[in-house]
Amino acid sequence: MNQKLHPSTVAVIAGRGTKQPGAPTSLPVNLSSTFHPGGERIYGRHGNPNWSALEDVLGALEGGRALVYSSGMGAISAVLELLPVGSGVVMPFDAYYGTRKFVHEAAEHGRLSYKEVDVSETTSVLEACAAAELLWLETPTNPLMNVADIAVLAKGAHQRGVQVAVDSTFATPLLQQPLDLGADIVVHSVTKYISGHSDVLLGAVVTRDEQTFDELLELRSLYGAIAGPMESWLALRGLRTLPLRLERAQANAGELARRLDTHPVVSRVRYPGLPDDPGHEVAARQMDGFGAMVCFEVSNAEVADRITGALEVVVDATSLGGLETTIDRRSKYPGEEAVPEGLLRLNVGVEFVEDLWADLRRALDATS
Ligand SMILES: Cc1ncc(COP(=O)(O)O)c(C=O)c1O
């Protein structure tokens, strides 16, 4: 197609297969484990039409070739497993807990070494790259909402011979295109906004580098931790409405961030859409919107727990990216020692914003 399409159109029309007479416009779930020889695929561990459809859409949105995995961690570990033994990784001190744990364990076994950085401090990130093979970015970070300047970091890392991978889960493929900004690899926890209904676990890797793609594809078939066709079908169905869901969730998030920022019980709000947020300037430059994650701090863990316990519309649960607004005190989990004890991570959903605010304000007021 010659026409340049907006991502919200791509999310709807890509991955629908060939326009042959009688062919379905919406791909059904293909549960076959084996296929007649001579076609695109012969065995279900190597490929499946439902993965391909989801991969086509994710690849089109990110501007590369996508591979889907059985979870976000499946995608992350696949990328990290590509590194030769002894490689150095520079990564956020506040990266997703599972990513950090994976690298820490690999370091304990002598497979990798690592250095943790604050991704918003560009100069020190690049200094740390002097002894590394991979710069792992996550932006915004989960849960501290730090923002990395992907374009500047990718350029500086490449000058030092370092590859760059970006976990873009919070931004989604609609709000940030790391490959266009110079990154080599993008990963997503498809479990979150892309699937969007809190009913699927999946992950994805996208790259433009043919060699990286081929290596990942081969390892995926060998390791066998593949996505299920049903999950892929559900994720693609969810992805079709990502533009609509995100538009509403992001508008809600901006409104709630502004209101939380003025509430006396709240000592700090992190949302890149707030003009005085430390990540605002970079996020405004590299993102097409500020997303639907808002983190705010109250004085301590006990106050935070009283708030989560008093909420009736907002659900006290981990994970994010579903239709429903969820809240989570991250410091209660082992491995989240860098997170302030009174920090609440709010994943803003698509409910009517005044209902969300009334619920939050009542819970906050009750603690003052
Ligand atoms: C930023 C980020 N990356 C990766 C993951 C891991 O994804 P999954 O739970 O699908 O394995 C998560 C999960 O919370 C996440 O928040």
PDBQT file of the ligand as one rigid body, heavy atoms in Angstrom, charges set to zero:
ROOT
HETATM    1  C1  LIG A 401       7.603  -3.226  32.164  1.00  0.00    +0.000 C 
HETATM    2  C2  LIG A 401       7.366  -4.702  32.218  1.00  0.00    +0.000 A 
HETATM    3  N1  LIG A 401       8.111  -5.515  31.455  1.00  0.00    +0.000 NA
HETATM    4  C3  LIG A 401       7.953  -6.844  31.485  1.00  0.00    +0.000 A 
HETATM    5  C4  LIG A 401       7.012  -7.440  32.303  1.00  0.00    +0.000 A 
HETATM    6  C5  LIG A 401       6.881  -8.945  32.312  1.00  0.00    +0.000 C 
HETATM    7  O1  LIG A 401       5.762  -9.317  31.575  1.00  0.00    +0.000 OA
HETATM    8  P1  LIG A 401       4.956 -10.690  31.804  1.00  0.00    +0.000 P 
HETATM    9  O2  LIG A 401       4.307 -10.596  33.134  1.00  0.00    +0.000 OA
HETATM   10  O3  LIG A 401       4.013 -10.715  30.639  1.00  0.00    +0.000 OA
HETATM   11  O4  LIG A 401       5.952 -11.794  31.756  1.00  0.00    +0.000 OA
HETATM   12  C6  LIG A 401       6.206  -6.648  33.105  1.00  0.00    +0.000 A 
HETATM   13  C7  LIG A 401       5.210  -7.263  33.995  1.00  0.00    +0.000 C 
HETATM   14  O5  LIG A 401       4.657  -6.639  34.869  1.00  0.00    +0.000 OA
HETATM   15  C8  LIG A 401       6.388  -5.235  33.055  1.00  0.00    +0.000 A 
HETATM   16  O6  LIG A 401       5.647  -4.412  33.810  1.00  0.00    +0.000 OA
ENDROOT
TORSDOF 0
